[in-house]
Amino acid sequence: MTNRFLILGAGLIGASLGFELARRKAQVTILDAGLPANEASGRSFGWINASFFLNEDHFHLRHAAMAAHRRLERDLADSGHLWTGTLWWEETGEAFDRTAATLARLGYDLAELPAREIAAREPALGQVPARALHFPAEGAVDAAHLTHRLLDAAAALGAEVWSGCPALRLLTDGDRVTGAETPMGRIGADHTILAVGTATPPLLASAGLHLPMLPRPGLILRTRPVAPLLSHILASPDQEVRQDATGALLAPASASHQSDRTEAVTDSPGTLARATLARLSRLLPGVEFQPAAILHADRPVPGDGLPVVGPVAARPGLALAVLHSGVTLAPLVAAGLADELTGQGAGARLAPFRPDRLLSSI
């Protein structure tokens, strides 16, 4: 008998899980309280990389996920991936050298470029750094576009996608989770997977569990399209920026946004947009940038900053997929978790990130 899988959340993580489970012939239903990719997945910088990491297990997970994106691009038409590579000089001096040495030791593809080569590659730069690291294998993707492509592909394989149908609470039978209650009735499942990002704690509470999460708001400025300007993702000390396929520039409203520990946004979106535009103008002088939107999202960051992925030992039938950066990790985490839940093996890459290290009873 085919197991029934209920995925709560139709962002990039939930869509990736739905696609991978449907490819394994599972019976899949994906629920979202609103519209797919309407939260963090639709407001993401979209950077795919392993140059940012918190420990070596995290690096290897992200590095393997970059290869998973390449496989996904081959399997999914019109995925929207852009493999531009990155020029990185967010740190200088000894910190730059430590980063370069650490990534080289871990086997990351990189090269140190001098100022003349940086200027040749990115002539729009105003003040060219003395040196930068080139990460040629890095890229980016429009996470909302990829989410919709994955949901379409999952639906073509038989998955059901329900929008505007919030999960009110988890259903339980003793310790076992048996599905979710919605305003439209109860949905039973053999396996329920939470891929709802920052909405995870209240749903877990309905099953008597607590997952600590860090408040990590993020804002991304999107400009109106301009002529082709950048050949790489740029990561400078003051600003990260990339240009998408439409010509728009995407720029986080905080420097080094992946490691940003800001817990609350206290300035208005307009103030942040103007400050980001000013930094862009210093980085890329001579171009007039017009804001198109500033996108706010609360990033789903578990309490120790690392992904939380896998079955919950204390609640059979329940699994979690709560992580940042979901853009980088989605295809690898989805494939590994789908294999595990369908009995086709458990990836060693996911072992350090099990939910039970952080979960507690309430």
Secondary structure, DSSP 8 states (H G I E B T S, - for coil): ---EEEEE--SHHHHHHHHHHHHTT-EEEEE-SSSTT-SGGGG---EE-SSS-SSHHHHHHHHHHHHHHHHHHHHSTT---B---EEE-SS-HHHHHHHHHHHHHTT---EEEEHHHHHHH-TT-SS--SEEEEETT-EE--HHHHHHHHHHHHHHTT-EEE-S----EEEEETTEEEEEEETTEEEE-SEEEE--GGGHHHHHHTTTEE--EE--EEEEEEE---SS--SSEEE-SS-EEEE-TTS-EEEESSTTGGG-------S-HHHHHHHHHHHHHHHSTT----EEEEEEEE--EETTSS-EEEE-TTSTTEEEEE-S-HHHHHHHHHHHHHHHHTTS---GGGGGG-GGGT-EE-
